[in-house]
Amino acid sequence: MTPELKKLQLRRGEDRRLRVGHLWVFSNEVDVARTPLKDFAPGEAACVVDAGGRPLGTAYVNPASLICARMVSRKPDAPLGPDLLRRRLTDALALRERLIGVPFYRLCFGEGDFLPGLVVDRYGDVAAAQITTAGMEMHRDDIASVLQDMLSLSALLWRNDTASRELEGLPRVVETAFGAVPETVTVEESGARFTAPLASGQKTGWFYDQRCNRIEAARFAQGARVLDAFCYLGSFGVMAARAGAVAVTFLDASRPALDAALANAAANATCETDAVHGDALDTLATLRDEGRRFEVVCIDPPAFIKRRKDVKQGLAAYQRVNELAIDLVADGGVLVTCSCSQHLDRDALRRVLLHAAGRRRTQAQIVFQGHQGPDHPVHPAMPETDYLKCFIARVSRA
């Protein structure tokens, strides 16, 4: 018989978000006089109740974190464990198999798949996973076991090196869960094949979230000169080359990333390619001063706004990079501008584009508005999960 869970009681009026499905409880929402947070161990399961004692569901708790509890079920007695993990991951797998088909996708997207604190990317029979919370960390072995059983994996890599783990009191480490993890994996996407590093790559190795936006951007590549800035492994440029670009220039601050981008381009298409190594802002300005112009310019920078307090500085960086990018777009060409900062909403990025076009005395027409792909489902109660924005705009200098 499962022992009764300890209760975590909320202050009056703090249950509204949870009742519509939000999964986070903040420490200032808890009635600590009745249920002191210090009484909970990091990762401990609890039944969350409203101010009147009515149950709202089950969560795991971390008293040291600003987000002190994360909901895992609307049932009052359904703590995280092997059975719940298997049900949620089975549902997630069914969705990806229906939408993607080939076994290359983000299998689990944290709150978007009702498993807060867990991200899993699949590369055929190899997977890379990341745990960001103490509650999920307690079930690391269960996660590995379920994934191995469900997917018949040959290897699983833990990419538990994100800075957010420190906020949960967890160490940052990259390690093998089981199997022989290869240095690189092959990614099949939209008819192309890419080589991506796992342990040494960015995050979990590959950015599946841009899948749909890469396809859309490639529609403008026929006969075009293309600049793929912040290119990482060259995904936008490679898709453009496959769609008939006459030349692709890759730009990144990482020399290994540029080498990988060139190799991926050579493996997928035959078009002229070159690589520019350097800080993107400085290098974009240099290309402008050299008089370079491209019919398609793609900018997919890292998150310039990681925390709310970074908004002002981050906005300035987005503004600067978009203005430099517009300088490089040939008359009648297109700019593909992206942001993965959850603290920069879609309207804010649209205003960045508007102001960049105005300051460069150009006109912009937005012809496509993109989001993260369907293997990164958005939780309708959590705008935090709707993080990726992409605009494709035609630029006119008339």
Secondary structure, 3 states (H helix, E strand, C coil): CCCCCEEEEECCCCCHHHHCCCCEEEHHHECCCCCCHHHCCCCEEEEEECCCCCEEEEEEECCCCCEEEEEEECCCCCCCCHHHHHHHHHHHHHHHHHHCCCCEEEEEEHHHHCCCCEEEEEECCEEEEEECCHHHHCCHHHHHHHHHHHHCCCEEEEEECCCHHHHCCCCCEEEEEECCCCCEEEEEECCEEEEEECCCCCCCCCCHHHHHHHHHHHCCCCCCEEEEECCCCCHHHHHHHHCCCCEEEEEECCHHHHHHHHHHHHHHCCCEEEEEECCHHHHHHHHHHCCCCEEEEEECCCCCCCCHHHHHHHHHHHHHHHHHHHHCEEEEEEEEEEECCCCCCHHHHHHHHHHHHHHCCCEEEEEEEECCCCCCCCCCCCHHHCCCEEEEEEEECC
